[in-house]
Amino acid sequence: LKSKKNVEKFWYAIYVRSKGEKKVLVELEYLGVEAYLPLITRLKQWSDRKKKVEEPLFRSYVFVHIHEDQFFTVKSVPGVVKYISFEGKPAIIPDQQIEAIHYFLNEQDDHESIDAEKLEEGQLVRIKQGPMAGLIGRMINYKNRSRLLVQIEAVGQILSLNIPRSKVEPVAQNIAD
């Protein structure tokens, strides 16, 4: 009977050398490690031209979905500096936070408009349906559109998502305190 600890996979964030994210991703995939490097397309301006380039959403971070017995394999990849840790142990990143990153990157500008009459800026809300169901974030107003801020705790980053009002509900204040 195998130990559940070795069978279950979790997401972890690894810190890698500056501008080495793509190389580390290729090496991890070559070794059969499930890895995720969120990329965002940005328009770069040079003196003579503009060009769209894909850059890491979180500089110097790559996410790995691994079993505990794969820790050393990941750490031995050239360019990997360390695991992001909490209290001396690699910090587990909840699946929902990885899904939030996917959702953020797949977000389209043509979302239905959001009726935010009953939501106040800064209020905690929970997504009640869809692939992000259960995720809690804070409502903000941005360019006359209501958006949901979701914090990816392990890497200290915040994502801003367009979420239709019909898919969120207020969170009781005592839950947030």
HELIX and SHEET records of a PDB file:
HELIX    1   1 LYS A    4  VAL A    7  1                                   4    
HELIX    2   2 GLU A   21  TYR A   30  1                                  10    
HELIX    3   3 GLU A   68  GLN A   70  5                                   3    
HELIX    4   4 PHE A   71  LYS A   75  1                                   5    
HELIX    5   5 ASP A   95  ASN A  106  1                                  12    
HELIX    6   6 GLU A  153  VAL A  155  5                                   3    
HELIX    7   7 ARG A  165  LYS A  167  5                                   3    
HELIX    8   8 GLN A  173  ALA A  176  1                                   4    
SHEET    1   A 4 GLU A  34  TYR A  36  0                                        
SHEET    2   A 4 TYR A  61  ILE A  66 -1                                        
SHEET    3   A 4 PHE A  10  VAL A  16 -1                                        
SHEET    4   A 4 VAL A  80  TYR A  83 -1                                        
SHEET    1   B 4 GLU A  34  TYR A  36  0                                        
SHEET    2   B 4 TYR A  61  ILE A  66 -1                                        
SHEET    3   B 4 PHE A  10  VAL A  16 -1                                        
SHEET    4   B 4 ILE A  92  ILE A  93 -1                                        
SHEET    1   C 2 LEU A  39  GLN A  45  0                                        
SHEET    2   C 2 LYS A  50  PRO A  56 -1                                        
SHEET    1   D 2 SER A  85  PHE A  86  0                                        
SHEET    2   D 2 LYS A  89  PRO A  90 -1                                        
SHEET    1   E 5 GLN A 157  LEU A 161  0                                        
SHEET    2   E 5 ARG A 145  ILE A 152 -1                                        
SHEET    3   E 5 ILE A 136  TYR A 142 -1                                        
SHEET    4   E 5 LEU A 124  ILE A 127 -1                                        
SHEET    5   E 5 VAL A 168  PRO A 170 -1                                        
END                                                                             
